[in-house]
Amino acid sequence: MSHENEKHENHSTGYGLYIIVWLALLGLTSITVTIAGIDLGSYTLFVALTIAAIKSYLVISIFMHIKYEDPIFKVFILISVLTLAVIFLLTYFDIIYR
Amino acid sequence: MSDGKTVATEKSFYEEGTTKSPKGIKSWIFSTDHKRIGILYLCSIATFFVVGAILGILMRLELIAPGRTIMDAQTYNQTFTLHGVIMIFLFIVPGLPAIFGNFFLPIHIGAKDVAFPRLNLLSWWIYITGAFLALLAITMPGGPVDTGWTFYIPYSVRSTTNVSWAIFAAFVLGFSSILTGINFITTVHRMRAPGMTYFKMPLFVWSTYATAWIQVIATPIIAITILLLIIERFFGVGIFDPALGGDPILYQHLFWIYSHPAVYIMILPAMGVVSEIIPTFSRRTIFGYKAIAYSSLAIAFVGYLVWAHHMFTSGISDTARIIFSLLTFIVALPSGVKIFNWVATMYKGSIDPKPPFLWVMAFIFLFSIGGLTGLVLGSLATDIHLHDTYFVVAHFHYVMFGGTGTIFIAALFYWWPKMFGRMYNIKLANYTVVLYFIAFNTLYFPKFIMGYMGMPRRYYDYLSEFTTLQFISTIGSWLMAVAIFLIIWNLVRSLKTGRIAHANPWGGVTLEWQIASPPPLENFHEVPVITHEPYDFSQLKEMDYESK
């Protein structure tokens, strides 16, 4: 187990990528704040969630190193994301038709 | 009785610890040995169970006759809330995984310990911290919570009792659950002995594994919900309270998105224990091993998708109601798969009706009633009539107590000789099953009838036509108190006076029965190599097992 971990820990991405991702996250946050002041009607939630999803992807894949991990971890994350998506979908069946 | 191969020369984990001294309180509360942690959980969880049971008995005593009997209405509200909070968060959610999962999961897969032993100890400490916070919520000025264990909005925002403390306790307890889950998932993936493929794992491991996934994925949702509720209480931010512009149904969604899968956190490990006990006492390999293993995963998955069946009368959309009702019926399928496979395992088996097996028989009967009445409540039309009545109370007690609670006791009777190296009084244990079964049905079956007649749950008082059934139910609570006392007395007494248990008193073939009772510190002297199927009873010959 420890050998495999060392293999991943040795993977170096350099600070450059982290700074780019950080700037991207800041940029996306400012877009969220800006859009909050604009009335997008029924698209408001969709846009906000899309931006949040992109931010989550960046954090999970780069900062949490999942991009460089074994497929099993990606499967785990995928299961969690799918569960969340299904929970969202089922909740919308209430919100939309209420 | 029966005999198994014993290795009497080695030191047990009681004589050898992970701390400097193997004796004394510190050797327990700072031990990273999964078995000691399991027993720490057993002591703490059993204590809370007794407290919760006493509160339940007091509630039943209050309801023995209409009007005030022993407590006022506010105390009654606080008593049923506390009963629910203790039984759910401190007993039944952690119960089987934390005690028996900790003790037996590593042994079952041939490992020396869990993947993260120190994290395991931390889980127990977090559990105790959460329990301490819950205790503070009772004793602090403001008084115990009176909202019911579901903390429904808007009352939980407005109640002047210590709601914030109580839900913060639940928040902390959630972390204990998540850490245990992460530990078990990692242990199953990384710590299996050579030859222990996924489909050679005992079914208890499968169900604990499925449970661990729910613990990890679902528990954060209640944590976030609790934080939102605390923010609303302290800062008046309108999230759930309609008076502040919030949506109370959103709270119910979030609460049940966790709390319904939590029902499966409670019942799945119990189903795993059943899958261990039935083959051992039928001397037959389990019928449909893969079907049972997959049905655990299916229950864990579909269990996520049915939460709104708790909310059929809350004002959710008709479309949502129909979808959730359908999904609720679907979750009954994997449960049915398990029941039929268990019964098929017993068919033409060589049944040895020892106490653990008898408890499982009681479970199958009680859990089937609980499960089938769940379908009555999952149907939209009948739920309108029965929602928030005693019918619901009876249903979930049959599932939770009749299901998980009964198996908690079955697991104790099954694994007690392994955990403590002592055998309890078998005859008394047999009588106790009968008493428990009678007590259970006397206590809870009248609630089905009262619920059908329209008796609402959580009411302090009732109309005179319910008097007889309420009285019978209270008598049942006294019988139950006697049964629980006899169980505890029988087990605790065996620690001193019980005869020494053999390594394999029941003729089981999973790995825990192939090591000494109680097990040595690192479970196995050499790493076992697994060559047999998990319930291959031809191994008994190799194990020199002789039954008389």
Chai-1 contact restraints between the chains, C-beta under 6 A:
chainA,res_idxA,chainB,res_idxB,connection_type,confidence,min_distance_angstrom,max_distance_angstrom,comment,restraint_id
A,M1,B,R190,contact,1.0,0.0,6.0,A-B,restraint_1
A,S80,B,I217,contact,1.0,0.0,6.0,A-B,restraint_2
A,T83,B,I217,contact,1.0,0.0,6.0,A-B,restraint_3
A,T83,B,Y304,contact,1.0,0.0,6.0,A-B,restraint_4
A,I87,B,I257,contact,1.0,0.0,6.0,A-B,restraint_5
A,T91,B,H253,contact,1.0,0.0,6.0,A-B,restraint_6
A,F93,B,T319,contact,1.0,0.0,6.0,A-B,restraint_7
A,F93,B,A320,contact,1.0,0.0,6.0,A-B,restraint_8
A,F93,B,I323,contact,1.0,0.0,6.0,A-B,restraint_9
A,D94,B,I316,contact,1.0,0.0,6.0,A-B,restraint_10
A,D94,B,S317,contact,1.0,0.0,6.0,A-B,restraint_11
A,D94,B,A320,contact,1.0,0.0,6.0,A-B,restraint_12
A,Y97,B,S317,contact,1.0,0.0,6.0,A-B,restraint_13
A,Y97,B,T319,contact,1.0,0.0,6.0,A-B,restraint_14
A,R98,B,S317,contact,1.0,0.0,6.0,A-B,restraint_15
